[in-house]
Amino acid sequence: MISHDNKVIFIHIPKCAGTSIEEALGHNVGTYNAQDHRSLRLIEQPWLKYSSLSNIDNFQELMRKLNHKFRNNNDSNKLCLNAEQYAEYFKFTFIRNPYSRAFSWYQNVIRDANHQKRYGIDDSITFFEFLNKFAGKGPLRTQLSYIKNFSGEIEMDFIGRFESLEKDFLIVAEKLGMKGVKLPHSIKGGSENYRKFYNQKTKDIIERVYKKELELFEYSF
């Protein structure tokens, strides 16, 4: 999301408390599917350059960028900025342990009829079947794919962690001059311990699909 008032770019990775963060920053999240899940490359300026076409992943992001304005019903999600603003604004995101994030998204989908209809599944799908079908895709794309620019660099001024959400958000709020702002609990995920729902097969999927971010951010099961 982009906030011109706060001069900030927040990359909202699904299932990392981003809805609460968007709301704290004044973003309109009051309607269904109103969150702004644009990757950094969908916001990056200038966006049309040689590196934008350097690999298939970048090309796919360009297609998402061109289609974004037609797919979203929240005008706030269509805010843009120029190259000077992009360089100046504070860029941050929040990440989460991939094991926890994947299970949280599974829980979210199997209890929501809209999501089940969208993905062509029902609530009887097992966690293993779900990961086999969706790991690394859609909302479960790798977190790195959200925060890398077209040159493949992680262009963030701050990366907070879901596991230390309140403490890390205080750092963001202080940086933005928003002392005293507290995070609302807009969408509550399951509180169950994700570990007891994994077996070796589901662990293997996470380790294979999210290997790079597990290593880079030093997450483990």
N, CA, C and O of each residue as an XYZ file, in Angstrom:
884
protein
N       0.841     -1.189      0.000
C       0.000      0.000      0.000
C       0.876      1.238      0.000
O       2.036      1.207      0.410
N       0.290      2.326     -0.469
C       0.977      3.613     -0.519
C       0.205      4.609      0.340
O      -1.017      4.711      0.226
N       0.900      5.332      1.186
C       0.297      6.428      1.936
C       1.095      7.691      1.658
O       2.234      7.830      2.103
N       0.487      8.611      0.919
C       1.170      9.873      0.644
C       1.212     10.748      1.894
O       2.144     11.532      2.076
N       0.204     10.616      2.754
C       0.184     11.397      3.992
C       1.375     11.040      4.885
O       2.022     11.913      5.463
N       1.647      9.737      4.981
C       2.738      9.277      5.850
C       4.050      9.087      5.104
O       5.078      8.777      5.705
N       4.005      9.277      3.775
C       5.194      9.073      2.929
C       5.781      7.692      3.179
O       6.942      7.542      3.559
N       4.947      6.698      2.954
C       5.338      5.334      3.262
C       4.834      4.373      2.185
O       3.775      4.571      1.588
N       5.628      3.327      1.959
C       5.233      2.196      1.124
C       5.269      0.965      2.017
O       6.321      0.602      2.544
N       4.126      0.331      2.184
C       4.049     -0.884      2.994
C       3.727     -2.056      2.071
O       2.709     -2.039      1.379
N       4.575     -3.057      2.057
C       4.341     -4.253      1.266
C       3.632     -5.273      2.152
O       4.208     -5.829      3.087
N       2.377     -5.494      1.829
C       1.496     -6.344      2.631
C       1.554     -7.773      2.109
O       0.861     -8.124      1.154
N       2.380     -8.588      2.739
C       2.452    -10.010      2.418
C       1.292    -10.700      3.132
O       1.125    -10.511      4.337
N       0.484    -11.498      2.421
C      -0.665    -12.141      3.064
C      -0.291    -12.958      4.292
O       0.735    -13.638      4.320
N      -1.147    -12.875      5.306
C      -1.034    -13.602      6.560
C       0.152    -13.171      7.412
O       0.742    -13.982      8.126
N       0.495    -11.895      7.331
C       1.574    -11.337      8.164
C       1.086    -10.129      8.952
O       1.859     -9.211      9.227
N      -0.201    -10.125      9.320
C      -0.815     -9.042     10.098
C      -0.944     -7.748      9.303
O      -1.098     -6.679      9.893
N      -0.886     -7.825      7.994
C      -0.908     -6.624      7.170
C      -2.204     -5.848      7.195
O      -2.196     -4.628      7.027
N      -3.325     -6.533      7.404
C      -4.611     -5.821      7.449
C      -4.637     -4.846      8.620
O      -5.093     -3.710      8.481
N      -4.149     -5.290      9.768
C      -4.088     -4.409     10.935
C      -3.143     -3.241     10.687
O      -3.419     -2.116     11.104
N      -2.034     -3.503     10.014
C      -1.059     -2.448      9.732
C      -1.638     -1.441      8.747
O      -1.477     -0.234      8.927
N      -2.313     -1.932      7.701
C      -2.954     -1.023      6.749
C      -3.958     -0.118      7.461
O      -4.004      1.087      7.215
N      -4.754     -0.707      8.338
C      -5.762      0.078      9.049
C      -5.103      1.125      9.942
O      -5.580      2.257     10.027
N      -4.012      0.755     10.605
C      -3.305      1.699     11.463
C      -2.742      2.871     10.672
O      -2.598      3.975     11.199
N      -2.424      2.625      9.403
C      -1.889      3.672      8.543
C      -2.970      4.450      7.797
O      -2.667      5.301      6.961
N      -4.239      4.150      8.107
C      -5.334      4.906      7.522
C      -5.843      4.381      6.203
O      -6.585      5.075      5.507
N      -5.457      3.154      5.840
C      -5.902      2.565      4.583
C      -7.307      2.009      4.751
O      -7.650      1.479      5.808
N      -8.115      2.130      3.712
C      -9.494      1.655      3.760
C      -9.534      0.152      3.541
O      -9.328     -0.326      2.426
N      -9.800     -0.590      4.606
C      -9.896     -2.043      4.499
C     -11.275     -2.531      4.945
O     -11.414     -3.668      5.395
N     -12.279     -1.687      4.823
C     -13.597     -2.004      5.356
C     -14.458     -2.899      4.499
O     -15.537     -3.299      4.937
N     -14.024     -3.234      3.280
C     -14.818     -4.084      2.406
C     -14.060     -5.355      2.072
O     -12.845     -5.430      2.253
N     -14.780     -6.351      1.586
C     -14.164     -7.639      1.262
C     -13.101     -7.467      0.179
O     -13.307     -6.754     -0.803
N     -11.976     -8.123      0.370
C     -10.883     -8.112     -0.605
C     -10.346     -6.707     -0.843
O      -9.952     -6.373     -1.960
N     -10.327     -5.883      0.199
C      -9.920     -4.479      0.046
C      -8.459     -4.251      0.393
O      -7.948     -3.147      0.203
N      -7.779     -5.267      0.894
C      -6.385     -5.087      1.267
C      -5.519     -4.877      0.018
O      -5.854     -5.330     -1.077
N      -4.426     -4.195      0.210
C      -3.501     -3.912     -0.888
C      -2.318     -4.880     -0.809
O      -1.410     -4.699      0.002
N      -2.338     -5.900     -1.654
C      -1.294     -6.920     -1.634
C      -0.298     -6.738     -2.782
O       0.308     -7.707     -3.239
N      -0.131     -5.511     -3.242
C       0.826     -5.303     -4.320
C       2.257     -5.614     -3.863
O       2.672     -5.246     -2.763
N       2.975     -6.281     -4.715
C       4.396     -6.501     -4.452
C       5.148     -5.202     -4.694
O       4.593     -4.242     -5.230
N       6.416     -5.178     -4.295
C       7.220     -3.984     -4.516
C       7.324     -3.660     -6.003
O       7.320     -2.492     -6.390
N       7.418     -4.696     -6.835
C       7.564     -4.462     -8.269
C       6.314     -3.859     -8.897
O       6.401     -3.206     -9.938
N       5.153     -4.066     -8.282
C       3.941     -3.443     -8.794
C       3.881     -1.960     -8.443
O       3.090     -1.211     -9.017
N       4.724     -1.538     -7.496
C       4.765     -0.143     -7.059
C       6.016      0.568     -7.571
O       6.015      1.788     -7.735
N       7.070     -0.184     -7.821
C       8.386      0.370     -8.157
C       8.332      1.409     -9.291
O       7.624      1.238    -10.283
N       9.103      2.486     -9.108
C       9.245      3.530    -10.119
C      10.717      3.923    -10.265
O      11.392      4.078     -9.247
N      11.242      4.090    -11.468
C      10.573      3.762    -12.724
C      10.474      2.246    -12.892
O      11.337      1.513    -12.411
N       9.450      1.782    -13.558
C       9.222      0.347    -13.652
C       9.586     -0.233    -15.020
O       9.832     -1.433    -15.137
N       9.620      0.603    -16.043
C       9.944      0.093    -17.365
C      11.425      0.318    -17.651
O      11.841      1.414    -18.027
N      12.205     -0.731    -17.466
C      13.638     -0.663    -17.693
C      14.117     -2.051    -18.120
O      13.342     -3.007    -18.131
N      15.378     -2.150    -18.464
C      15.893     -3.410    -19.001
C      15.664     -4.568    -18.038
O      15.256     -5.651    -18.458
N      15.920     -4.351    -16.749
C      15.794     -5.435    -15.777
C      14.362     -5.924    -15.630
O      14.136     -7.049    -15.183
N      13.383     -5.084    -16.005
C      11.978     -5.479    -15.896
C      11.658     -6.670    -16.784
O      10.711     -7.409    -16.513
N      12.426     -6.861    -17.825
C      12.191     -7.942    -18.779
C      13.294     -8.994    -18.739
O      13.442     -9.784    -19.671
N      14.070     -8.999    -17.651
C      15.256     -9.849    -17.590
C      14.952    -11.303    -17.256
O      15.797    -12.171    -17.477
N      13.762    -11.585    -16.729
C      13.409    -12.979    -16.423
C      11.892    -13.140    -16.413
O      11.156    -12.154    -16.418
N      11.436    -14.379    -16.398
C      10.007    -14.670    -16.510
C       9.234    -14.161    -15.297
O       8.084    -13.739    -15.425
N       9.860    -14.200    -14.120
C       9.194    -13.729    -12.909
C       8.904    -12.224    -13.001
O       7.819    -11.775    -12.632
N       9.875    -11.455    -13.493
C       9.660    -10.019    -13.687
C       8.573     -9.766    -14.716
O       7.735     -8.882    -14.535
N       8.584    -10.537    -15.794
C       7.567    -10.371    -16.832
C       6.165    -10.628    -16.271
O       5.222     -9.907    -16.595
N       6.033    -11.651    -15.435
C       4.743    -11.949    -14.820
C       4.291    -10.818    -13.903
O       3.101    -10.511    -13.828
N       5.247    -10.196    -13.203
C       4.900     -9.056    -12.359
C       4.427     -7.871    -13.203
O       3.530     -7.135    -12.791
N       5.019     -7.687    -14.366
C       4.564     -6.622    -15.263
C       3.127     -6.871    -15.704
O       2.337     -5.932    -15.803
N       2.788     -8.115    -15.965
C       1.416     -8.454    -16.356
C       0.454     -8.177    -15.192
O      -0.648     -7.668    -15.394
N       0.889     -8.523    -13.968
C       0.056     -8.226    -12.803
C      -0.124     -6.723    -12.636
O      -1.204     -6.256    -12.276
N       0.931     -5.976    -12.897
C       0.877     -4.518    -12.769
C      -0.131     -3.923    -13.750
O      -0.901     -3.030    -13.396
N      -0.119     -4.419    -14.965
C      -1.030     -3.904    -15.983
C      -2.480     -4.290    -15.700
O      -3.404     -3.552    -16.042
N      -2.671     -5.448    -15.074
C      -4.030     -5.922    -14.795
C      -4.584     -5.435    -13.471
O      -5.790     -5.514    -13.235
N      -3.717     -4.930    -12.603
C      -4.124     -4.626    -11.226
C      -5.294     -3.646    -11.148
O      -6.230     -3.870    -10.381
N      -5.257     -2.586    -11.913
C      -6.285     -1.553    -11.790
C      -7.663     -2.039    -12.217
O      -8.674     -1.426    -11.873
N      -7.707     -3.137    -12.964
C      -8.995     -3.661    -13.410
C      -9.537     -4.740    -12.478
O     -10.700     -5.130    -12.581
N      -8.686     -5.224    -11.561
C      -9.086     -6.350    -10.724
C      -9.447     -5.956     -9.300
O      -9.928     -6.800     -8.544
N      -9.235     -4.717     -8.911
C      -9.398     -4.347     -7.510
C     -10.516     -3.326     -7.338
O     -10.641     -2.384     -8.121
N     -11.325     -3.525     -6.304
C     -12.470     -2.647     -6.083
C     -12.195     -1.553     -5.062
O     -13.112     -0.834     -4.665
N     -10.948     -1.418     -4.634
C     -10.596     -0.407     -3.636
C      -9.708      0.643     -4.304
O      -8.579      0.353     -4.699
N     -10.230      1.864     -4.424
C      -9.473      2.924     -5.099
C      -8.145      3.215     -4.414
O      -7.191      3.637     -5.068
N      -8.074      2.995     -3.101
C      -6.824      3.236     -2.375
C      -5.710      2.326     -2.881
O      -4.530      2.668     -2.797
N      -6.095      1.162     -3.407
C      -5.109      0.211     -3.900
C      -4.555      0.599     -5.271
O      -3.643     -0.050     -5.784
N      -5.106      1.650     -5.854
C      -4.659      2.096     -7.171
C      -3.775      3.344     -7.089
O      -3.377      3.906     -8.109
N      -3.477      3.766     -5.854
C      -2.606      4.920     -5.700
C      -1.236      4.639     -6.320
O      -0.707      3.534     -6.204
N      -0.679      5.638     -6.970
C       0.630      5.510     -7.598
C       1.566      6.583     -7.037
O       1.150      7.447     -6.264
N       2.814      6.512     -7.435
C       3.773      7.548     -7.058
C       4.779      7.718     -8.188
O       4.878      6.883     -9.088
N       5.519      8.811     -8.120
C       6.540      9.054     -9.139
C       7.891      8.547     -8.630
O       8.008      8.084     -7.496
N       8.903      8.644     -9.487
C      10.217      8.112     -9.143
C      10.813      8.799     -7.918
O      11.469      8.156     -7.098
N      10.585     10.101     -7.798
C      11.123     10.838     -6.644
C      10.464     10.367     -5.350
O      11.145     10.170     -4.344
N       9.147     10.185     -5.371
C       8.440      9.710     -4.193
C       8.877      8.292     -3.845
O       9.070      7.963     -2.674
N       9.030      7.465     -4.858
C       9.445      6.080     -4.622
C      10.805      6.033     -3.925
O      11.012      5.231     -3.015
N      11.715      6.878     -4.347
C      13.047      6.912     -3.742
C      13.005      7.459     -2.318
O      13.792      7.048     -1.465
N      12.085      8.385     -2.066
C      12.048      9.087     -0.786
C      11.263      8.343      0.290
O      11.656      8.360      1.456
N      10.168      7.694     -0.076
C       9.256      7.127      0.915
C       9.901      5.973      1.692
O      10.739      5.237      1.171
N       9.485      5.843      2.943
C       9.948      4.771      3.816
C       9.274      3.466      3.394
O       8.047      3.386      3.335
N      10.077      2.454      3.105
C       9.560      1.177      2.615
C       9.737      0.120      3.699
O      10.840     -0.086      4.206
N       8.648     -0.542      4.046
C       8.762     -1.583      5.057
C       7.788     -2.720      4.778
O       6.856     -2.583      3.986
N       8.020     -3.828      5.437
C       7.150     -4.987      5.329
C       7.227     -5.782      6.615
O       8.067     -5.511      7.472
N       6.350     -6.764      6.750
C       6.417     -7.731      7.836
C       6.434     -9.124      7.229
O       5.689     -9.414      6.293
N       7.297     -9.987      7.773
C       7.415    -11.358      7.302
C       6.986    -12.312      8.410
O       6.768    -11.907      9.552
N       6.870    -13.594      8.046
C       6.403    -14.591      9.013
C       7.069    -15.930      8.707
O       7.420    -16.205      7.559
N       7.239    -16.745      9.716
C       7.746    -18.093      9.525
C       6.894    -18.796      8.465
O       5.680    -18.902      8.637
N       7.502    -19.283      7.366
C       6.727    -19.910      6.291
C       5.865    -21.086      6.747
O       4.789    -21.305      6.190
N       6.310    -21.844      7.743
C       5.497    -22.947      8.254
C       4.199    -22.419      8.859
O       3.116    -22.941      8.595
N       4.329    -21.383      9.668
C       3.165    -20.779     10.314
C       2.277    -20.071      9.299
O       1.052    -20.181      9.352
N       2.897    -19.346      8.377
C       2.139    -18.575      7.381
C       1.299    -19.496      6.490
O       0.129    -19.213      6.232
N       1.891    -20.584      6.026
C       1.169    -21.506      5.144
C      -0.014    -22.145      5.859
O      -1.096    -22.268      5.284
N       0.185    -22.549      7.104
C      -0.919    -23.170      7.831
C      -2.019    -22.156      8.134
O      -3.203    -22.491      8.091
N      -1.632    -20.923      8.438
C      -2.617    -19.881      8.709
C      -3.486    -19.616      7.491
O      -4.696    -19.427      7.615
N      -2.861    -19.600      6.294
C      -3.640    -19.376      5.074
C      -4.570    -20.557      4.805
O      -5.703    -20.363      4.364
N      -4.107    -21.762      5.062
C      -4.952    -22.948      4.925
C      -6.178    -22.834      5.825
O      -7.302    -23.072      5.382
N      -5.963    -22.473      7.073
C      -7.088    -22.289      7.989
C      -8.068    -21.237      7.480
O      -9.284    -21.417      7.553
N      -7.532    -20.159      6.975
C      -8.355    -19.056      6.493
C      -9.244    -19.501      5.338
O     -10.424    -19.156      5.282
N      -8.669    -20.270      4.418
C      -9.408    -20.697      3.231
C     -10.498    -21.708      3.577
O     -11.615    -21.597      3.072
N     -10.200    -22.679      4.416
C     -11.173    -23.742      4.657
C     -12.337    -23.287      5.539
O     -13.319    -24.015      5.683
N     -12.242    -22.104      6.123
C     -13.380    -21.604      6.896
C     -14.097    -20.457      6.185
O     -14.976    -19.820      6.766
N     -13.729    -20.195      4.944
C     -14.308    -19.075      4.206
C     -14.862    -19.561      2.874
O     -14.103    -19.975      1.998
N     -16.181    -19.511      2.719
C     -16.828    -20.019      1.506
C     -16.408    -19.244      0.262
O     -16.324    -19.818     -0.824
N     -16.141    -17.937      0.409
C     -15.708    -17.140     -0.740
C     -14.360    -17.617     -1.272
O     -14.158    -17.725     -2.481
N     -13.453    -17.897     -0.358
C     -12.148    -18.407     -0.772
C     -12.267    -19.789     -1.394
O     -11.610    -20.078     -2.394
N     -13.094    -20.639     -0.815
C     -13.263    -21.986     -1.358
C     -13.802    -21.937     -2.781
O     -13.355    -22.689     -3.647
N     -14.755    -21.059     -3.016
C     -15.312    -20.907     -4.357
C     -14.263    -20.388     -5.325
O     -14.162    -20.851     -6.461
N     -13.480    -19.416     -4.860
C     -12.458    -18.812     -5.722
C     -11.407    -19.831     -6.145
O     -10.962    -19.824     -7.292
N     -11.007    -20.709     -5.222
C      -9.943    -21.659     -5.515
C     -10.438    -23.029     -5.940
O      -9.643    -23.938     -6.178
N     -11.747    -23.175     -6.035
C     -12.309    -24.426     -6.526
C     -12.082    -25.615     -5.618
O     -11.808    -26.720     -6.086
N     -12.198    -25.387     -4.304
C     -12.009    -26.462     -3.333
C     -13.145    -26.417     -2.321
O     -13.991    -25.524     -2.368
N     -13.161    -27.382     -1.405
C     -14.103    -27.313     -0.286
C     -13.344    -27.547      1.005
O     -12.138    -27.793      0.995
N     -14.063    -27.467      2.118
C     -13.378    -27.503      3.411
C     -12.904    -28.898      3.807
O     -12.385    -29.089      4.907
N     -13.081    -29.877      2.912
C     -12.592    -31.220      3.212
C     -11.155    -31.432      2.734
O     -10.561    -32.475      3.007
N     -10.597    -30.463      2.031
C      -9.241    -30.603      1.512
C      -8.256    -30.706      2.667
O      -8.321    -29.926      3.617
N      -7.348    -31.665      2.586
C      -6.366    -31.830      3.649
C      -5.248    -30.803      3.496
O      -5.075    -30.208      2.432
N      -4.506    -30.607      4.557
C      -3.395    -29.659      4.522
C      -2.355    -30.086      3.485
O      -1.801    -29.245      2.776
N      -2.090    -31.388      3.397
C      -1.135    -31.891      2.405
C      -1.631    -31.607      0.992
O      -0.861    -31.145      0.150
N      -2.892    -31.873      0.724
C      -3.461    -31.609     -0.601
C      -3.407    -30.117     -0.924
O      -3.118    -29.722     -2.053
N      -3.689    -29.304      0.080
C      -3.687    -27.858     -0.094
C      -2.293    -27.354     -0.454
O      -2.133    -26.567     -1.386
N      -1.292    -27.808      0.285
C       0.073    -27.377      0.002
C       0.537    -27.871     -1.361
O       1.208    -27.141     -2.092
N       0.187    -29.093     -1.705
C       0.565    -29.630     -3.001
C       0.035    -28.765     -4.139
O       0.676    -28.620     -5.179
N      -1.142    -28.198     -3.923
C      -1.803    -27.431     -4.973
C      -1.420    -25.955     -4.961
O      -1.329    -25.336     -6.021
N      -1.195    -25.380     -3.778
C      -1.083    -23.925     -3.690
C       0.238    -23.380     -3.148
O       0.470    -22.175     -3.246
N       1.100    -24.201     -2.590
C       2.369    -23.685     -2.056
C       3.170    -23.006     -3.162
O       3.399    -23.580     -4.227
N       3.591    -21.774     -2.889
C       4.357    -21.010     -3.865
C       3.526    -20.270     -4.890
O       4.069    -19.660     -5.811
N       2.194    -20.320     -4.737
C       1.306    -19.697     -5.715
C       0.343    -18.725     -5.026
O       0.076    -18.844     -3.831
N      -0.171    -17.769     -5.791
C      -1.180    -16.841     -5.275
C      -0.741    -16.208     -3.973
O       0.399    -15.754     -3.868
N      -1.617    -16.163     -2.970
C      -1.246    -15.578     -1.678
C      -0.088    -16.297     -0.994
O       0.540    -15.741     -0.093
N       0.196    -17.520     -1.411
C       1.314    -18.260     -0.830
C       2.565    -18.210     -1.703
O       3.447    -19.061     -1.588
N       2.633    -17.192     -2.588
C       3.900    -16.933     -3.263
C       4.962    -16.687     -2.202
O       4.648    -16.312     -1.072
N       6.204    -16.896     -2.567
C       7.264    -16.681     -1.587
C       7.263    -15.228     -1.115
O       6.920    -14.317     -1.868
N       7.644    -15.036      0.112
C       7.709    -13.674      0.651
C       8.760    -12.852     -0.076
O       8.621    -11.636     -0.207
N       9.813    -13.511     -0.549
C      10.838    -12.800     -1.307
C      10.268    -12.208     -2.586
O      10.705    -11.144     -3.023
N       9.295    -12.888     -3.193
C       8.727    -12.373     -4.444
C       7.969    -11.073     -4.223
O       7.776    -10.300     -5.161
N       7.535    -10.826     -2.988
C       6.814     -9.590     -2.671
C       7.758     -8.408     -2.449
O       7.386     -7.265     -2.712
N       8.972     -8.673     -1.971
C       9.810     -7.557     -1.504
C      11.046     -7.310     -2.361
O      11.842     -6.423     -2.051
N      11.219     -8.081     -3.434
C      12.337     -7.824     -4.336
C      11.926     -6.847     -5.431
O      10.782     -6.858     -5.886
N      12.865     -6.001     -5.853
C      12.599     -5.109     -6.973
C      12.965     -5.811     -8.284
O      13.360     -6.977     -8.277
N      12.835     -5.102     -9.402
C      13.085     -5.718    -10.701
C      14.547     -6.118    -10.895
O      14.855     -6.914    -11.782
N      15.440     -5.581    -10.084
C      16.853     -5.959    -10.166
C      17.176     -7.141     -9.265
O      18.321     -7.589     -9.209
N      16.157     -7.653     -8.554
C      16.363     -8.796     -7.676
C      16.852     -8.437     -6.295
O      17.234     -9.320     -5.527
N      16.849     -7.128     -5.954
C      17.320     -6.681     -4.645
C      16.146     -6.524     -3.683
O      15.039     -6.169     -4.090
N      16.400     -6.790     -2.413
C      15.393     -6.566     -1.374
C      15.491     -5.103     -0.970
O      16.375     -4.714     -0.207
N      14.579     -4.305     -1.488
C      14.667     -2.848     -1.330
C      13.749     -2.374     -0.202
O      12.788     -1.641     -0.433
N      14.063     -2.805      1.015
C      13.265     -2.446      2.168
C      14.102     -1.637      3.151
O      15.273     -1.943      3.376
N      13.499     -0.602      3.737
C      14.171      0.148      4.799
C      14.032     -0.559      6.142
O      14.861     -0.383      7.035
N      12.972     -1.363      6.276
C      12.754     -2.081      7.530
C      11.934     -3.333      7.250
O      10.953     -3.298      6.508
N      12.353     -4.437      7.854
C      11.611     -5.698      7.769
C      11.263     -6.130      9.183
O      12.134     -6.536      9.952
N       9.985     -6.040      9.518
C       9.526     -6.498     10.817
C       9.115     -7.955     10.747
O       9.003     -8.532      9.666
N       8.896     -8.535     11.899
C       8.509     -9.944     11.968
C       7.168    -10.103     12.680
O       6.904     -9.459     13.695
N       6.346    -10.958     12.133
C       5.054    -11.284     12.737
C       5.249    -11.759     14.172
O       4.428    -11.481     15.046
N       6.331    -12.469     14.402
C       6.596    -13.050     15.711
C       6.918    -11.997     16.769
O       6.840    -12.283     17.964
N       7.275    -10.798     16.354
C       7.518     -9.694     17.298
C       6.751     -8.458     16.806
O       7.283     -7.349     16.766
N       5.505     -8.683     16.439
C       4.689     -7.690     15.749
C       4.584     -6.366     16.500
O       4.897     -5.315     15.942
N       4.156     -6.404     17.734
C       3.912     -5.166     18.479
C       5.206     -4.355     18.637
O       5.221     -3.142     18.428
N       6.268     -5.035     19.003
C       7.552     -4.350     19.210
C       8.064     -3.754     17.903
O       8.525     -2.613     17.878
N       7.986     -4.514     16.833
C       8.519     -4.038     15.556
C       7.656     -2.928     14.960
O       8.173     -2.026     14.300
N       6.342     -2.992     15.189
C       5.499     -1.923     14.663
C       5.770     -0.608     15.388
O       5.624      0.460     14.794
N       6.156     -0.666     16.641
C       6.520      0.553     17.367
C       7.699      1.251     16.699
O       7.772      2.480     16.682
N       8.620      0.466     16.150
C       9.763      1.038     15.430
C       9.281      1.783     14.198
O       9.747      2.886     13.911
N       8.339      1.176     13.462
C       7.772      1.816     12.275
C       7.031      3.092     12.658
O       7.216      4.138     12.037
N       6.197      2.995     13.678
C       5.395      4.151     14.090
C       6.282      5.316     14.517
O       5.987      6.471     14.210
N       7.357      5.014     15.220
C       8.278      6.074     15.643
C       8.969      6.700     14.437
O       9.142      7.917     14.382
N       9.360      5.882     13.482
C      10.001      6.384     12.273
C       9.070      7.320     11.500
O       9.519      8.301     10.906
N       7.784      7.014     11.512
C       6.804      7.803     10.763
C       6.206      8.940     11.594
O       5.333      9.665     11.117
N       6.670      9.094     12.828
C       6.133     10.145     13.679
C       4.720      9.867     14.138
O       3.926     10.791     14.313
N       4.398      8.583     14.338
C       3.043      8.179     14.727
C       3.056      7.539     16.110
O       2.427      6.502     16.322
N       3.757      8.144     17.036
C       3.841      7.595     18.384
C       2.460      7.496     19.015
O       1.629      8.395     18.881
N       2.237      6.395     19.698
C       0.952      6.185     20.357
C      -0.041      5.417     19.523
O      -1.081      5.000     20.033
N       0.255      5.215     18.230
C      -0.644      4.451     17.372
C      -0.517      2.972     17.708
O       0.587      2.429     17.755
N      -1.653      2.325     17.941
C      -1.650      0.909     18.259
C      -2.300      0.121     17.134
O      -3.159      0.630     16.415
N      -1.881     -1.116     16.995
C      -2.430     -1.962     15.940
C      -3.800     -2.497     16.333
O      -3.958     -3.071     17.410
N      -4.794     -2.311     15.462
C      -6.080     -2.969     15.686
C      -5.959     -4.440     15.307
O      -5.093     -4.809     14.514
N      -6.811     -5.269     15.862
C      -6.803     -6.684     15.497
C      -7.930     -6.915     14.492
O      -9.012     -7.388     14.839
N      -7.644     -6.568     13.242
C      -8.684     -6.552     12.222
C      -9.131     -7.946     11.814
O     -10.329     -8.220     11.746
N      -8.175     -8.828     11.542
C      -8.499    -10.188     11.129
C      -7.677    -11.131     11.989
O      -6.450    -11.152     11.894
N      -8.345    -11.908     12.823
C      -7.636    -12.787     13.740
C      -7.425    -14.151     13.095
O      -8.375    -14.796     12.651
N      -6.180    -14.576     13.051
C      -5.873    -15.903     12.548
C      -6.035    -16.923     13.654
O      -6.281    -16.583     14.811
N      -5.889    -18.196     13.268
C      -5.993    -19.245     14.260
C      -4.871    -19.160     15.271
O      -3.748    -18.783     14.938
N      -5.177    -19.510     16.500
C      -4.177    -19.420     17.557
C      -3.520    -20.769     17.839
O      -2.662    -20.871     18.715
N      -3.924    -21.817     17.090
C      -3.388    -23.140     17.349
C      -1.913    -23.228     16.944
O      -1.448    -22.504     16.064
N      -1.207    -24.118     17.600
C       0.203    -24.334     17.289
C       0.303    -25.069     15.964
O      -0.121    -26.219     15.858
N       0.864    -24.412     14.946
C       0.937    -24.994     13.614
C       1.725    -26.296     13.578
O       1.471    -27.144     12.722
N       2.680    -26.472     14.495
C       3.595    -27.613     14.413
C       2.870    -28.954     14.497
O       3.279    -29.925     13.861
N       1.802    -29.007     15.277
C       1.137    -30.299     15.463
C       0.321    -30.720     14.242
O      -0.184    -31.842     14.187
N       0.190    -29.821     13.262
C      -0.561    -30.151     12.056
C       0.357    -30.558     10.894
O      -0.122    -30.850      9.798
N       1.657    -30.576     11.130
C       2.618    -30.956     10.103
C       3.066    -32.402     10.284
O       3.129    -32.929     11.395
N       3.375    -33.024      9.140
C       4.080    -34.297      9.140
C       5.285    -34.148      8.212
O       5.538    -33.056      7.704
N       6.022    -35.219      7.987
C       7.232    -35.092      7.185
C       6.926    -34.659      5.753
O       7.697    -33.904      5.161
N       5.818    -35.125      5.193
C       5.476    -34.760      3.813
C       5.171    -33.269      3.681
O       5.635    -32.623      2.741
N       4.400    -32.721      4.612
C       4.073    -31.294      4.530
C       5.280    -30.434      4.874
O       5.453    -29.354      4.309
N       6.114    -30.902      5.792
C       7.360    -30.179      6.095
C       8.264    -30.132      4.872
O       8.894    -29.111      4.598
N       8.325    -31.231      4.141
C       9.177    -31.291      2.952
C       8.736    -30.286      1.895
O       9.572    -29.697      1.209
N       7.425    -30.087      1.762
C       6.924    -29.121      0.779
C       7.377    -27.711      1.142
O       7.861    -26.966      0.290
N       7.214    -27.354      2.409
C       7.627    -26.018      2.859
C       9.129    -25.830      2.668
O       9.569    -24.787      2.183
N       9.902    -26.817      3.038
C      11.361    -26.716      2.928
C      11.804    -26.563      1.470
O      12.786    -25.879      1.183
N      11.075    -27.201      0.559
C      11.438    -27.116     -0.857
C      11.014    -25.787     -1.467
O      11.807    -25.140     -2.152
N       9.781    -25.374     -1.229
C       9.238    -24.179     -1.879
C       9.816    -22.895     -1.283
O      10.052    -21.929     -2.008
N      10.043    -22.879      0.019
C      10.459    -21.653      0.700
C      11.889    -21.716      1.217
O      12.245    -21.028      2.174
N      12.696    -22.538      0.581
C      14.066    -22.779      1.022
C      14.871    -21.485      1.180
O      15.552    -21.296      2.188
N      14.793    -20.603      0.191
C      15.611    -19.388      0.211
C      15.238    -18.469      1.365
O      16.121    -17.930      2.032
N      13.939    -18.282      1.612
C      13.569    -17.364      2.692
C      13.777    -17.994      4.060
O      14.056    -17.285      5.027
N      13.646    -19.318      4.161
C      13.965    -19.985      5.418
C      15.421    -19.723      5.800
O      15.737    -19.449      6.957
N      16.298    -19.816      4.799
C      17.717    -19.591      5.051
C      18.026    -18.122      5.303
O      18.730    -17.786      6.255
N      17.500    -17.248      4.451
C      17.818    -15.821      4.557
C      17.330    -15.216      5.870
O      18.052    -14.453      6.511
N      16.097    -15.558      6.272
C      15.526    -14.961      7.474
C      15.698    -15.852      8.706
O      15.196    -15.540      9.786
N      16.412    -16.959      8.530
C      16.772    -17.852      9.638
C      15.548    -18.366     10.375
O      15.489    -18.360     11.605
N      14.571    -18.813      9.594
C      13.392    -19.455     10.176
C      13.591    -20.970     10.152
O      14.286    -21.496      9.282
N      12.986    -21.660     11.098
C      13.023    -23.121     11.140
C      11.669    -23.618     11.617
O      10.813    -22.833     12.024
N      11.487    -24.928     11.560
C      10.226    -25.511     11.971
C       9.979    -25.273     13.458
O       8.953    -25.699     13.989
